[in-house]
């Protein structure tokens, strides 16, 4: 598991840069069923803040989306002033509206995907967690049930198919770029083609949250201290990782592979990049728990030549064209739909 700055949950809410919220009240198989379902839950969900054709978006849904964003960006959202929070919520509301427009388009196109595909995606998500219970606990933390998640995966799959069908049927062809244009891009964005120094490391993790009570933290600290003594006495690091580490990498003897400075949380990264090959750290505490880190290899910083970068530049420029195509498609759906923002505080963000 790579300890990235933001939680490595799942990209169920992202399609081509759009943020898709969980527990969203989307239109169902029929408008009548959707309206009935919505009306049954009005009192529970509270204030309606927007309408997309016949579908209501509730403040509760926006709050859940914002809370999810905050979980993914700890330390950022909590520091924003009130006005910036309002702006951020306005942007998220716009994404919810765009999501609903694409989903409704999916129903219009009668897009249906087999349940087997959905449950296969669910199984892939679960594999990212050490146990079923930890998976369930995380869902509870972001106020999402497994049933909600399955519903969102189905919606996500429909939206993905809408985007896929649009792109395949689009009459716009990818613009070909001359070597001169590619070289101009390369010269203007050289930093993108630089590979910073990387290290390869293994670690042993005793998982515990920084916010745990003192007794739990002390127990975890004592356990990792005992393991460190075994490491320093010459016991095999890989075998100790396999036996004690709470990270999925334990199956590989704690091996995390190569990573650059930005891939890991700061405490982990600073320690790993300060060690020489073969060196083992003291105990390192991060938001995930206590670690012992061993560096097994390093790679110096490098810069790709223009020749090596040409294909990457072509793909990047093509991706920009695709992104603009999708933005225009969504804007067209927006203009054709009956979209109403019912609270003035967010109206300015929808322009």
N, C-alpha and C positions, 0 to 999 in steps of 0.2 A: 504494500500500500504506500503510495507517495503522499507525504504530509503536506498538502498544498494549502495555500493561504485561505482558500474558500473551500467549504465542505464538498467532498467529491460524491455528492448524492447522485442524482440522475438528471438528464437533460429533458425531462418530460415537459418542461415549461418553455423550452427554447426551440424555435424553428426559424432558421435564417435570421437570428437576432431578435425574435419576438419573445416576450416573457409571457408564458402561459400559466395562469394561476390554477391551483387546485380548488376543487369544490365549486367550480363555476356553474351557474344555473344556465345551461345551454338548452336550446330547443331540442326536443326529443324526436322520436320517430314521426310524430304528427304534431301539428300546431295545437290541436285540441288537447292532446295529452300534456303537452308542455305547459299550456295555459292553466290547465287544471292543477298540475303539480305545483306550479308557481303560486297560484292563489291559495292552495292549501298551506303554504309555508310562509306567507306574507308576515303573519304575526311573529313567527319565530325569527325570521331573517331581518325584520325591521325595515329601515329606510331604503327605498329604491332610489338609486343615484343616477341611473341611466337606463335607457331602453334601446334595444337593437331590434328593429322590427317588432315582433311580439314578445321578445325575450327581455326579462328584467335583469338588471345587474344591481346587486344589493351592496350597501356599505360594508356589511359583514364580509363579503367576498373580497372587496378591496383591502380591508384590514388584514385578512388572512394572507393575501398576496404580498402586502407590505411586510408582514411579519416574517414570511418566508424569505423575502429579499434580505431582511435584517439578519436572519439566521445565517444566510450565505455570505454576508458581508459584515461580520461582527466587528465592532469597533469603529465602523464608518457611519452607519445610519444613526447610531445612538449619539453621535457628536454633531449631527446636522442641526442648524437652527430651525425654528418652526416654519419659516417661509420656505426653506429648502425641502423640508419634509412634505409640505403641501405640494410643491412642484413635483417632487418625486412620485407622490401618490397620483397626481394628475397624469404623469407619464405612464404609470402602471395601469391606470384606468383606460388610457388609450390602447394599450396592448391588450387588455381584456376585451375591448370592443373589437379590435382587429381579429382577435382569436375567434370571437363569436361570429363575425362575418365570414371567416374562412370555414368555420364549422357548419354554418347554415348553408354555405355553398356546397359543402360535401353532401348534405342531405338533398339538396336540389339535384345534384348529380347522381344521387342514389348510390353513394359509395358505401360499401360494407366490407369489413375485413373479417376473416375467420377467427373465432375465439382462440384457436390453437396458436395463432401468431401473437395475440395479446398475452396469453399466459406464458409463452416462450420469452417475451420481453420482461414479464414480471420475474421469471426465474433468473434472468440475467441480472436484474437489479438486486435480487436477494443475494446473489453470489458476492456482491461487493461488501457484505457484512459478515462478520465472524460467526454470527448465529442468528437464528430466526427471531429470538427475543430482542436482540440489538436492533434488528430491522424494524420490528414492531415498536420498540421504544422510540426510535427516531421519528417514525410516522406520528406517534403521539406528541412528540416535541413540536412538530410543525402543524399539529391539529389536523391530521389526515388519517383516515382509517384505510385499511387495505381495500375495502370495497370502493372507497373514494378513488384510491390510486388506480384500480382496475378501470373505473369509469374514465379517469383522466387519460389512461393509456389508450383506451378506445378512441377518445376524442383526438388525442395526439396523432394516432394512426390515420384517422380520417383527414385531418388537416394536412399531414405529410403527403397523403395521396392527392389532395387538391393541388398542392404546390407542385408535386411531381407531374401531374397531368397538364397543368398550365405550362410548365417549362417545356414539356415534350411537344405540346401542340403550338407553342409560340412560333410565330413566323419570323421573329427576329433571329438573325444568324450572328454567330460570334464574329466580331471584327478581327481581322488578321492584323498583326502588328509587325512593322518592319524592324530589322535589327537596330536601326537608328533610334526608333521609339523605345525599344527594349533597353538599349544602352543608356538612354536619357533617364529612364526610370531607375536603372541600376545606380547611376551616378548620384541621383537625387535621394536615394534611400539605402545608402551603403550599410547603414547600421542594421538593416533587416537581414543582411547576408553575412553578418558576423556571428560566429558561434563562440560564446564566452567559455571560459574555463569550466570544465566539468569534472566531477568526481564520481567514482563508483564506491558505494558503501553498503555495509550490512549493519543491521542493528538488532537489539533486543529491546522490546517494549513491554513495560508493565503498565497496563492501561488504567488511568484514573484521571478524572477531571480536576482542573485546578480549583474548582469551586467546591470540591468534596469536603466533608468535615475533617477535622484535624486527625481523628483516629484513623479514618480511611487512608488519608494521605501518608500517615506515619507507617501504616501497615505496608503500603505499596513501596515506600522508601526503604523499609527494612528488607523487603523481598529483593529489590533491585540491588541493594548494597550487598546482600549475600551472593547474588549472581556475579557481581563485579569482582568479588573476592575469588570466586571460582575462575573467572577469566584471567585475573592477574596471577593466579597460581599455575596457569598454563593449560587449563582445560580447553578443549576444542570449542571455539566460538560458535561454529555452525551447529554443533550438537546441542549446545546450551540454548541457542536460539530456537531450535526445533522443539526443545523440551519446555522452555519457559515463556517464550515471547507471545504476546497477545495480538501480534500483527499477523495478517494472512501471509506475509513474507516469511514467516517461520517455516513454512513448508519448503522454502528454498534456502534454509539456513540463515534467514534474515536478509538475504540479498535484495537490495532495492534497485540495482542496476545503476546506470549513469544518470545524473541529473545536474542541472545548472543551479545557480544561486537562487533564482526566482521560483523554483518549483517547490521548495520546502519552506516551512514556517521559519522565521528568522533565527530562533534559538538553535534549531537543528542545523540549518544551513551554515551559520557562523562557525559552529563547532566542526562540522564536517570539512569545511574548506580551510580550517586552521590545522588540520592533521596531515601528517605525511603518510605515504602508503605503508600499511602495516601497523600504524599507530592506532591505539584504542583510547577512547575518551573516558573521562570521569562520567558521573551521572549527569544527564542533561534533562531538564524539565521543560515540557512544552504543554500546550493545551490538550494534548492527547495522553499525557502521562510521563513516565520516566523512561529514558532511553540510555543504552550504552551503544556507542557508535564505533564502528571499525571501518577505516578507509582501505579499500583493496586495490584501487587503481585511480589514475587521473588522466585527463586529456587537456592539453593547453588550448588557449583561445586560438581560433582560426578565422580566416575570412575567405568566403567562396569567391572564386573568380567570376567574371561576367559569363564566361562560357558555361561554367558549372551552374549558374543561376538562371540561365535563359528560360528553361522550362518552367521553373518556379514563378518567374515573372509573368510568363504567358498565362499560367493558371490564376495568378493573383488578379491580373487585369480582366480575365474572363469572369472571375468571381464577382468583381465589381459590377460588370455588366449584368450578370444574373441578379445581383442584389437590387440594382435599379429597376430591373424588369419586375421583380416581385413587389417592390414598393409601389410601382405604378399600378400593378394589378390590384393590390389591396386598396389603393386610393380609389380605383374605379368601383370596387365593391362598396366602399364607404359612400361614394356619391350617389350610387343607385339605391342605397338602403335608407330606411327611415330611422335615423339615429338621433336621439335626444339626450342631452346632458341635463339632468333635473336639479342639479345643485350648482349655483354660480361659482363656488370656490374652485371648481375644476374646469369650468368652461374655457378659460383662456389657454389651457394646455392642449385643447383638442383642435386648435386652429392649424 
